[in-house]
């Protein structure tokens, strides 16, 4: 397969967000025109997936570089040949986990939102998948914000929320607060930037009011009309934009194996 503009197909999922990209071989390099076309598709659809990709760690890192500079994950992990690759897996070898995040449900979040400069883009490549469970669900936070009434939009303007990881030693010094409504640096569109997994409280509100508002927003953003679910296949490669989306990993049986390889771009963006 040659990576040329005339072979690329962008096929929307028909759901709240997401598109499949056909006619692209990620194991081969992209021309500037192809890279630009895929980047625009990502801005348009927020999540892209590529089926039947047979790629190495180096291929995944090279692909990531078309969108920004991949960096090693902030979480410590076993030594590995390609440092930018982060293993997500429940598999154990010699009694030790080969990766992170196990098999349990991981509720909706935007990657690394607890950092002063959160993750902007992430990729995930499927090596092994369980027979049941383990799907990834993405939420369109553009659409969720746009569906709010004007009274709520006015109430949220200027509010900031503290994001914090539940594993304390993963957090940076001090508490990190980001806007409740984030403006995308490339599209200029507004989206909700709070979720049940990492958002702890809204700055300046009493605890009861903060809890009530966060519950209202999280309930709103997690409505099925804003969500699309990806059913993984081996050799799927997915890239998503963390700025206008949240995602959730569905649980799967502990006895099933799941091995995924991830890269992360920060982009040196402080949410505004």
Backbone as numpy.savetxt, mean C-alpha at the origin, in Angstrom:
# Nx Ny Nz CAx CAy CAz Cx Cy Cz
8.12 -11.21 -25.04 7.27 -10.02 -25.04 8.16 -8.77 -25.04
7.89 -7.86 -25.95 8.64 -6.60 -25.96 7.81 -5.52 -25.31
8.47 -4.69 -24.51 7.75 -3.64 -23.79 7.64 -2.40 -24.67
6.56 -2.33 -25.42 6.32 -1.19 -26.31 4.94 -0.62 -26.03
4.79 0.66 -26.30 3.52 1.33 -26.00 2.33 0.66 -26.68
2.52 0.21 -27.93 1.39 -0.35 -28.66 0.90 -1.68 -28.10
1.73 -2.34 -27.27 1.32 -3.62 -26.69 0.68 -3.46 -25.31
0.80 -2.31 -24.70 0.29 -2.14 -23.33 -1.22 -2.00 -23.33
-1.87 -2.77 -22.45 -3.30 -2.63 -22.20 -3.51 -2.30 -20.73
-4.34 -1.30 -20.47 -4.73 -0.94 -19.11 -6.21 -1.31 -18.96
-6.49 -2.31 -18.12 -7.85 -2.85 -18.01 -8.37 -2.59 -16.60
-9.22 -1.60 -16.42 -9.75 -1.32 -15.07 -10.47 -2.53 -14.48
-10.39 -2.66 -13.16 -11.02 -3.79 -12.49 -12.54 -3.72 -12.53
-13.09 -2.52 -12.72 -14.53 -2.33 -12.61 -14.97 -2.10 -11.18
-14.01 -2.16 -10.25 -14.30 -1.91 -8.84 -13.96 -0.49 -8.46
-13.76 -0.28 -7.16 -13.55 1.07 -6.64 -12.22 1.67 -7.09
-11.28 0.84 -7.48 -9.96 1.28 -7.94 -9.26 0.08 -8.54
-8.07 0.30 -9.11 -7.27 -0.80 -9.60 -7.42 -1.08 -11.08
-6.33 -1.56 -11.68 -6.34 -1.96 -13.09 -5.29 -3.04 -13.31
-5.58 -3.92 -14.27 -4.59 -4.90 -14.71 -3.81 -4.31 -15.88
-2.51 -4.53 -15.88 -1.66 -4.10 -16.99 -1.25 -5.34 -17.77
-1.58 -5.36 -19.05 -1.18 -6.46 -19.92 -0.18 -5.94 -20.96
0.59 -6.87 -21.54 1.53 -6.49 -22.57 2.85 -5.97 -22.05
3.13 -6.26 -20.76 4.37 -5.78 -20.14 5.10 -6.96 -19.51
6.40 -7.06 -19.78 7.26 -8.06 -19.16 8.21 -7.33 -18.20
7.95 -7.48 -16.91 8.72 -6.73 -15.91 10.16 -7.23 -15.81
10.44 -8.42 -16.33 11.82 -8.90 -16.31 12.69 -8.16 -17.32
12.06 -7.40 -18.21 12.78 -6.61 -19.22 12.68 -5.13 -18.87
13.65 -4.36 -19.33 13.66 -2.93 -19.02 12.55 -2.19 -19.76
12.20 -1.01 -19.23 11.18 -0.15 -19.82 11.84 1.02 -20.53
11.28 1.43 -21.63 11.68 2.69 -22.23 11.07 3.83 -21.43
11.57 5.06 -21.57 10.95 6.18 -20.87 9.46 6.32 -21.18
9.06 6.04 -22.41 7.65 6.17 -22.79 6.79 5.13 -22.08
7.28 3.89 -22.01 6.53 2.84 -21.31 6.47 3.13 -19.82
7.59 3.54 -19.24 7.61 3.89 -17.83 6.60 4.99 -17.52
6.56 6.02 -18.38 5.62 7.13 -18.17 4.18 6.66 -18.27
3.90 5.75 -19.21 2.54 5.25 -19.39 2.07 4.45 -18.17
2.97 3.62 -17.64 2.61 2.83 -16.46 2.45 3.74 -15.25
3.33 4.73 -15.13 3.22 5.68 -14.02 1.88 6.42 -14.08
1.46 6.85 -15.27 0.19 7.54 -15.39 -0.98 6.62 -15.04
-0.87 5.35 -15.46 -1.92 4.39 -15.10 -2.02 4.23 -13.59
-0.88 4.26 -12.91 -0.89 4.16 -11.45 -1.57 5.37 -10.83
-1.26 6.56 -11.33 -1.92 7.76 -10.82 -3.43 7.72 -11.07
-3.82 7.16 -12.20 -5.24 7.10 -12.56 -6.01 6.05 -11.75
-5.37 4.91 -11.46 -6.08 3.76 -10.89 -5.61 3.38 -9.49
-4.53 3.96 -9.00 -4.04 3.79 -7.63 -3.38 2.44 -7.34
-3.87 1.38 -7.95 -3.30 0.04 -7.80 -3.22 -0.61 -9.17
-2.06 -1.19 -9.50 -1.89 -1.91 -10.76 -1.40 -3.32 -10.46
-1.91 -4.30 -11.24 -1.36 -5.65 -11.10 -0.97 -6.22 -12.46
0.09 -7.03 -12.42 0.68 -7.65 -13.60 0.70 -9.15 -13.35
0.02 -9.93 -14.17 -0.01 -11.37 -14.01 1.20 -12.03 -14.67
1.51 -13.24 -14.19 2.48 -14.13 -14.84 3.83 -13.47 -15.08
4.33 -12.81 -14.06 5.65 -12.18 -14.15 6.69 -13.11 -13.50
7.72 -13.43 -14.25 8.77 -14.31 -13.74 10.01 -13.44 -13.54
10.14 -12.94 -12.31 11.15 -11.91 -12.06 12.06 -12.29 -10.91
13.26 -11.76 -10.97 14.23 -11.90 -9.89 14.08 -10.74 -8.92
14.79 -10.82 -7.81 14.82 -9.71 -6.86 15.33 -8.44 -7.55
16.35 -8.59 -8.37 16.91 -7.43 -9.08 15.90 -6.83 -10.05
15.10 -7.68 -10.70 14.07 -7.18 -11.61 13.04 -6.35 -10.84
12.63 -6.85 -9.68 11.63 -6.13 -8.88 12.18 -4.78 -8.43
13.44 -4.74 -8.03 14.05 -3.48 -7.62 14.16 -2.53 -8.80
14.55 -3.04 -9.97 14.65 -2.18 -11.15 13.28 -1.60 -11.52
12.25 -2.45 -11.48 10.89 -1.99 -11.76 10.49 -0.88 -10.79
10.79 -1.07 -9.52 10.45 -0.07 -8.51 11.11 1.26 -8.81
12.33 1.22 -9.34 13.08 2.46 -9.60 12.44 3.33 -10.67
11.55 2.78 -11.48 10.84 3.62 -12.44 9.91 4.61 -11.74
9.62 4.35 -10.47 8.66 5.17 -9.72 9.31 5.92 -8.55
10.55 5.61 -8.23 11.24 6.23 -7.10 12.35 5.32 -6.65
13.07 5.76 -5.64 14.22 4.98 -5.17 13.79 4.00 -4.07
13.89 2.69 -4.33 13.54 1.72 -3.28 14.59 1.73 -2.18
14.13 1.57 -0.95 15.04 1.57 0.20 14.72 0.38 1.07
15.70 -0.11 1.85 15.41 -1.19 2.79 14.31 -0.79 3.77
13.49 -1.76 4.12 12.39 -1.50 5.06 12.95 -1.11 6.43
12.18 -0.30 7.15 12.63 0.15 8.47 12.63 -0.99 9.49
11.86 -2.03 9.22 11.81 -3.17 10.14 13.02 -4.07 9.91
13.65 -4.51 10.99 14.80 -5.39 10.86 14.36 -6.76 10.36
15.21 -7.38 9.55 14.91 -8.69 9.02 16.22 -9.45 8.80
16.09 -10.75 8.53 17.28 -11.56 8.28 18.13 -10.94 7.17
19.42 -11.20 7.24 20.30 -10.73 6.18 19.87 -11.35 4.85
19.90 -10.56 3.78 19.46 -11.04 2.48 20.32 -10.41 1.40
20.35 -11.06 0.25 21.25 -10.67 -0.82 20.91 -9.29 -1.38
19.62 -9.04 -1.59 19.17 -7.75 -2.13 18.46 -7.01 -1.00
19.10 -6.01 -0.46 18.63 -5.36 0.76 17.28 -4.67 0.60
16.97 -4.23 -0.62 15.71 -3.51 -0.84 14.49 -4.42 -0.79
14.71 -5.73 -0.87 13.62 -6.70 -0.82 13.28 -7.01 0.64
11.99 -6.92 0.96 11.49 -7.21 2.31 10.58 -8.44 2.19
10.85 -9.48 2.95 10.08 -10.71 2.87 8.87 -10.64 3.80
7.70 -10.92 3.25 6.47 -11.02 4.04 6.03 -12.47 3.97
6.06 -13.16 5.11 5.78 -14.60 5.10 5.49 -15.11 6.50
4.72 -16.19 6.55 4.50 -16.92 7.80 5.36 -18.16 7.89
6.19 -18.42 6.89 6.99 -19.63 6.82 8.16 -19.56 7.81
8.42 -20.70 8.46 9.57 -20.79 9.36 10.53 -21.84 8.86
11.81 -21.54 8.97 12.86 -22.49 8.63 13.77 -22.63 9.84
13.97 -23.87 10.28 14.78 -24.13 11.48 14.24 -23.37 12.69
12.92 -23.27 12.74 12.27 -22.62 13.87 12.23 -21.12 13.83
12.80 -20.50 12.79 12.83 -19.04 12.68 12.02 -18.57 11.47
11.28 -17.48 11.67 10.50 -16.91 10.57 11.43 -16.36 9.50
11.13 -16.66 8.24 11.95 -16.14 7.14 11.52 -14.74 6.75
10.35 -14.31 7.24 9.84 -12.99 6.91 9.00 -12.44 8.05
8.16 -11.46 7.73 7.38 -10.75 8.73 5.88 -10.89 8.47
5.09 -10.56 9.49 3.65 -10.32 9.44 2.78 -11.57 9.52
3.36 -12.76 9.60 2.60 -13.96 9.95 1.42 -14.24 9.05
0.32 -14.74 9.66 -0.85 -15.15 8.88 -2.15 -14.48 9.33
-2.08 -13.61 10.33 -3.30 -13.02 10.89 -3.82 -11.87 10.02
-5.04 -11.47 10.31 -5.62 -10.30 9.64 -4.78 -9.06 9.96
-4.55 -8.23 8.96 -3.92 -6.92 9.17 -4.91 -5.88 8.68
-5.43 -5.08 9.58 -6.51 -4.17 9.23 -6.01 -3.01 8.35
-6.94 -2.24 7.84 -6.64 -1.22 6.84 -5.62 -0.20 7.35
-4.66 0.10 6.49 -3.59 1.07 6.82 -2.94 1.54 5.53
-2.19 2.62 5.64 -1.31 3.10 4.59 0.11 2.83 5.06
0.92 2.21 4.21 2.23 1.73 4.65 3.07 2.84 5.29
3.57 2.50 6.49 4.55 3.34 7.18 4.04 4.74 7.47
2.72 4.87 7.69 2.16 6.19 7.99 2.63 6.72 9.33
3.25 5.87 10.14 3.77 6.30 11.45 5.14 6.96 11.34
5.67 7.06 10.12 6.96 7.72 9.90 6.73 9.19 9.50
7.69 10.09 9.80 7.53 11.49 9.37 7.38 11.63 7.86
8.10 10.79 7.11 7.96 10.70 5.65 7.43 9.31 5.34
6.12 9.12 5.25 5.54 7.78 5.09 5.89 7.18 3.73
5.60 5.89 3.60 5.76 5.23 2.31 4.87 5.86 1.27
5.42 6.04 0.07 4.61 6.56 -1.03 4.11 5.43 -1.92
5.04 4.60 -2.42 4.67 3.49 -3.29 5.21 2.19 -2.72
4.47 1.10 -2.94 4.90 -0.23 -2.54 4.67 -1.20 -3.69
5.54 -2.23 -3.80 5.29 -3.33 -4.71 5.29 -4.62 -3.93
4.54 -5.61 -4.43 4.47 -6.91 -3.78 4.42 -7.98 -4.86
5.29 -8.99 -4.72 5.40 -10.06 -5.71 5.12 -11.40 -5.02
4.23 -12.19 -5.61 3.76 -13.42 -4.99 4.62 -14.61 -5.39
5.29 -15.23 -4.40 6.10 -16.42 -4.61 5.29 -17.68 -4.29
4.67 -17.71 -3.12 3.76 -18.78 -2.73 2.52 -18.15 -2.11
1.36 -18.75 -2.37 0.12 -18.22 -1.80 -0.69 -19.36 -1.17
-1.48 -19.06 -0.14 -2.30 -20.10 0.48 -3.47 -20.49 -0.42
-4.02 -21.67 -0.17 -5.18 -22.12 -0.96 -6.43 -21.32 -0.63
-6.51 -20.83 0.62 -7.64 -19.99 1.01 -7.11 -18.81 1.82
-7.77 -17.66 1.68 -7.40 -16.48 2.44 -6.17 -15.79 1.88
-5.72 -14.79 2.61 -4.52 -14.05 2.21 -4.75 -13.01 1.13
-5.99 -12.73 0.78 -6.26 -11.70 -0.22 -5.84 -10.33 0.31
-5.60 -9.41 -0.60 -5.34 -8.02 -0.21 -6.49 -7.16 -0.70
-7.01 -6.34 0.21 -8.12 -5.43 -0.11 -7.59 -4.01 -0.10
-7.90 -3.25 -1.14 -7.51 -1.84 -1.20 -8.74 -0.95 -1.13
-8.56 0.20 -0.48 -9.64 1.16 -0.30 -9.29 2.45 -1.03
-10.22 2.99 -1.77 -10.05 4.23 -2.50 -10.39 5.41 -1.58
-9.34 6.03 -1.03 -9.56 7.11 -0.07 -9.87 8.45 -0.75
-9.58 8.56 -2.05 -10.10 9.70 -2.82 -11.63 9.67 -2.79
-12.17 8.53 -3.21 -13.62 8.40 -3.32 -14.29 8.54 -1.97
-13.65 8.02 -0.93 -14.23 8.12 0.41 -14.32 9.57 0.85
-13.27 10.35 0.57 -13.31 11.77 0.93 -14.38 12.50 0.12
-14.40 12.24 -1.17 -15.35 12.95 -2.04 -16.79 12.65 -1.69
-17.04 11.50 -1.07 -18.41 11.12 -0.70 -18.89 11.75 0.61
-17.98 12.39 1.34 -18.38 13.07 2.58 -19.26 14.28 2.27
-20.13 14.62 3.20 -20.92 15.83 3.00 -20.06 17.06 3.31
-20.54 18.20 2.88 -19.74 19.42 3.02 -19.50 19.80 4.48
-20.46 19.48 5.34 -20.29 19.77 6.77 -19.10 19.01 7.33
-18.99 17.73 7.00 -17.87 16.93 7.48 -16.55 17.39 6.86
-16.56 17.72 5.57 -15.33 18.21 4.94 -14.83 19.48 5.64
-15.75 20.35 5.99 -15.38 21.58 6.69 -14.82 21.27 8.07
-15.44 20.32 8.75 -14.98 19.93 10.09 -13.56 19.36 10.04
-13.23 18.62 9.00 -11.93 17.94 8.91 -10.80 18.86 8.45
-11.15 19.97 7.83 -10.13 20.86 7.28 -9.16 21.31 8.37
-7.88 21.07 8.17 -6.86 21.50 9.12 -6.58 20.54 10.25
-7.40 19.50 10.43 -7.17 18.55 11.51 -5.98 17.64 11.19
-5.28 17.24 12.24 -4.15 16.32 12.10 -4.35 15.15 13.07
-3.84 13.99 12.66 -3.99 12.79 13.47 -2.62 12.15 13.70
-2.45 11.57 14.88 -1.21 10.88 15.23 -1.29 9.42 14.76
-0.23 8.99 14.07 -0.11 7.61 13.60 1.03 6.96 14.39
0.80 5.72 14.80 1.81 5.06 15.62 1.72 3.55 15.42
2.89 2.90 15.31 2.93 1.45 15.15 2.67 0.78 16.49
2.00 -0.38 16.44 1.68 -1.09 17.68 2.91 -1.74 18.30
3.98 -1.96 17.50 5.26 -2.43 18.04 6.11 -1.21 18.34
6.28 -0.90 19.61 6.82 0.40 20.02 8.19 0.69 19.42
9.08 -0.31 19.34 10.43 0.01 18.87 10.52 0.27 17.37
9.39 0.14 16.67 9.39 0.50 15.25 9.09 1.99 15.04
8.63 2.66 16.08 8.26 4.07 15.95 9.48 4.98 16.03
9.45 6.08 15.30 10.51 7.08 15.44 10.35 7.85 16.75
11.34 8.61 17.15 11.19 9.43 18.37 10.03 10.42 18.23
9.31 10.62 19.30 8.20 11.57 19.26 6.99 11.00 18.55
5.90 11.75 18.58 4.66 11.33 17.94 4.54 12.01 16.59
4.19 11.24 15.57 4.09 11.73 14.20 2.63 12.03 13.89
2.34 13.26 13.49 0.98 13.67 13.13 0.93 14.07 11.66
-0.11 13.60 10.97 -0.31 13.92 9.55 -1.71 14.48 9.35
-1.94 15.21 8.27 -3.28 15.73 8.01 -4.32 14.61 7.90
-5.49 14.84 8.42 -6.60 13.89 8.28 -7.03 13.82 6.81
-6.94 14.95 6.13 -7.21 15.01 4.69 -5.91 15.37 3.99
-5.44 14.47 3.17 -4.14 14.63 2.52 -4.31 15.07 1.07
-3.39 15.92 0.61 -3.38 16.36 -0.78 -2.29 15.60 -1.52
-2.65 14.92 -2.59 -1.68 14.13 -3.35 -0.71 15.06 -4.07
0.58 14.79 -3.92 1.60 15.70 -4.46 1.65 15.71 -5.98
1.12 14.67 -6.64 1.17 14.62 -8.10 -0.17 14.92 -8.74
-1.26 14.47 -8.15 -2.58 14.69 -8.76 -3.28 15.93 -8.23
-2.89 16.39 -7.02 -3.56 17.52 -6.40 -4.90 17.17 -5.78
-5.30 15.90 -5.82 -6.59 15.49 -5.28 -6.50 15.26 -3.77
-7.63 15.40 -3.09 -7.70 15.20 -1.64 -8.21 13.80 -1.32
-7.69 13.24 -0.24 -8.14 11.92 0.20 -8.08 11.86 1.72
-8.87 10.96 2.29 -8.78 10.71 3.73 -7.48 9.97 4.02
-6.86 10.33 5.14 -5.58 9.70 5.50 -5.62 9.26 6.96
-6.62 8.44 7.28 -6.74 7.82 8.60 -7.21 6.39 8.41
-6.83 5.52 9.34 -7.26 4.13 9.25 -7.24 3.48 10.62
-7.86 2.30 10.74 -8.01 1.66 12.06 -6.73 1.04 12.60
-5.74 0.79 11.76 -4.57 0.03 12.19 -3.50 0.91 12.85
-3.26 2.09 12.30 -2.13 2.90 12.75 -2.51 4.29 13.24
-3.73 4.77 12.97 -4.14 6.10 13.42 -4.67 6.00 14.84
-4.08 6.81 15.75 -4.37 6.66 17.18 -5.33 7.72 17.72
-5.11 8.97 17.37 -6.02 10.02 17.86 -5.85 11.27 17.02
-6.83 12.16 17.13 -6.82 13.42 16.41 -6.34 14.52 17.35
-5.36 15.23 16.90 -4.71 16.26 17.72 -5.72 17.37 18.05
-5.72 17.79 19.33 -6.52 18.93 19.75 -7.94 18.61 20.15
-8.37 17.37 20.00 -9.71 16.98 20.41 -9.66 16.21 21.71
-10.73 16.32 22.49 -10.85 15.50 23.68 -10.92 14.02 23.26
-10.48 13.14 24.15 -10.37 11.73 23.81 -11.68 11.17 23.27
-12.79 11.47 23.92 -14.07 10.92 23.49 -14.44 11.42 22.09
-14.23 12.73 21.84 -14.55 13.28 20.52 -13.64 12.71 19.45
-12.34 12.58 19.79 -11.39 12.01 18.85 -11.77 10.58 18.49
-12.06 9.77 19.51 -12.43 8.37 19.27 -13.68 8.27 18.40
-14.66 9.13 18.70 -15.92 9.09 17.96 -15.71 9.49 16.49
-14.91 10.53 16.26 -14.67 10.98 14.89 -13.87 9.95 14.11
-12.83 9.38 14.72 -12.06 8.35 14.02 -12.91 7.14 13.70
-13.77 6.74 14.63 -14.67 5.60 14.36 -15.59 5.91 13.20
-16.12 7.13 13.16 -17.01 7.53 12.05 -16.27 7.49 10.72
-15.06 8.03 10.70 -14.29 8.09 9.45 -13.87 6.69 9.00
-13.42 5.87 9.94 -12.99 4.52 9.56 -14.16 3.68 9.07
-15.30 3.80 9.73 -16.49 3.09 9.28 -16.87 3.54 7.87
-16.77 4.84 7.63 -17.10 5.40 6.32 -16.16 4.88 5.24
-14.86 4.97 5.49 -13.88 4.66 4.45 -13.84 3.17 4.13
-14.27 2.32 5.07 -14.22 0.87 4.86 -15.52 0.30 4.29
-16.39 1.16 3.79 -17.60 0.66 3.13 -17.23 -0.13 1.87
-17.97 -1.19 1.57 -17.66 -2.00 0.38 -17.59 -1.21 -0.92
-18.34 -0.11 -1.02 -18.33 0.65 -2.28 -16.98 1.30 -2.57
-16.12 1.41 -1.56 -14.81 2.03 -1.75 -13.68 0.99 -1.86
-14.03 -0.30 -1.83 -13.02 -1.35 -1.68 -12.99 -2.27 -2.90
-11.77 -2.66 -3.28 -11.55 -3.69 -4.30 -10.61 -4.73 -3.72
-10.89 -6.02 -4.00 -10.11 -7.13 -3.46 -9.31 -7.79 -4.56
-8.02 -7.98 -4.32 -7.16 -8.70 -5.25 -7.02 -10.14 -4.81
-7.40 -11.06 -5.69 -7.23 -12.49 -5.46 -5.87 -12.88 -6.05
-4.92 -13.17 -5.18 -3.55 -13.40 -5.63 -3.40 -14.70 -6.41
-2.49 -14.64 -7.40 -1.97 -15.83 -8.06 -0.44 -15.79 -7.93
0.18 -16.96 -7.96 1.64 -17.00 -7.99 2.13 -16.23 -9.21
3.21 -15.47 -9.02 3.84 -14.64 -10.06 3.05 -13.36 -10.36
2.10 -12.99 -9.51 1.50 -11.66 -9.59 2.48 -10.63 -9.04
2.57 -9.51 -9.71 3.28 -8.34 -9.19 2.27 -7.20 -9.09
2.19 -6.59 -7.91 1.25 -5.47 -7.69 2.05 -4.26 -7.23
1.69 -3.09 -7.76 2.23 -1.83 -7.26 1.06 -0.96 -6.86
1.21 -0.25 -5.72 0.13 0.64 -5.29 0.69 1.93 -4.73
-0.16 2.93 -4.76 0.14 4.26 -4.25 -0.48 4.38 -2.87
0.37 4.51 -1.85 -0.11 4.59 -0.47 -0.77 5.92 -0.14
-0.54 6.93 -0.95 -1.03 8.26 -0.61 -2.55 8.36 -0.66
-3.23 7.81 -1.69 -4.69 7.88 -1.72 -5.37 6.54 -1.43
-4.63 5.58 -0.87 -5.23 4.27 -0.60 -4.87 3.78 0.79
-5.66 2.84 1.27 -5.29 1.98 2.38 -5.44 0.54 1.89
-4.81 -0.39 2.59 -4.98 -1.78 2.24 -5.04 -2.65 3.50
-5.59 -3.83 3.31 -5.77 -4.80 4.39 -5.39 -6.18 3.87
-4.73 -6.96 4.71 -4.43 -8.35 4.37 -5.39 -9.26 5.11
-6.17 -10.05 4.35 -7.09 -11.00 4.98 -6.30 -12.13 5.62
-6.80 -12.71 6.72 -6.09 -13.82 7.37 -6.13 -15.08 6.51
-5.25 -16.00 6.84 -5.24 -17.30 6.16 -4.76 -18.35 7.16
-5.00 -19.63 6.88 -4.65 -20.67 7.87 -3.16 -20.70 8.17
-2.84 -20.88 9.44 -1.45 -20.93 9.86 -0.69 -22.07 9.19
-1.43 -23.11 8.82 -0.80 -24.28 8.19 -0.49 -24.07 6.71
-0.99 -22.98 6.13 -0.74 -22.68 4.71 0.48 -21.77 4.58
1.23 -21.93 3.51 2.42 -21.11 3.27 2.07 -19.90 2.40
2.65 -18.77 2.77 2.53 -17.55 1.96 3.88 -16.85 1.98
4.45 -16.63 0.80 5.73 -15.93 0.69 5.57 -14.83 -0.36
5.79 -13.60 0.06 5.69 -12.43 -0.81 6.97 -11.60 -0.67
7.34 -10.92 -1.74 8.50 -10.04 -1.71 8.04 -8.62 -1.98
8.49 -7.71 -1.13 8.02 -6.33 -1.19 9.18 -5.36 -1.37
8.91 -4.28 -2.07 9.81 -3.13 -2.09 9.03 -1.91 -1.66
9.77 -0.88 -1.26 9.15 0.32 -0.68 9.85 1.57 -1.19
9.05 2.56 -1.58 9.56 3.89 -1.94 9.01 4.89 -0.93
9.88 5.76 -0.43 9.44 6.80 0.50 9.16 8.11 -0.23
10.04 8.51 -1.15 9.79 9.73 -1.91 10.06 11.01 -1.16
10.48 10.92 0.12 10.80 12.10 0.91 9.65 13.10 0.93
8.42 12.58 1.08 7.24 13.43 1.12 6.70 13.50 2.54
6.49 14.72 3.00 5.76 14.95 4.24 4.32 15.30 3.87
3.34 14.51 4.29 1.96 14.75 3.86 1.49 16.15 4.19
0.76 16.76 3.25 0.17 18.08 3.45 -1.30 18.03 3.08
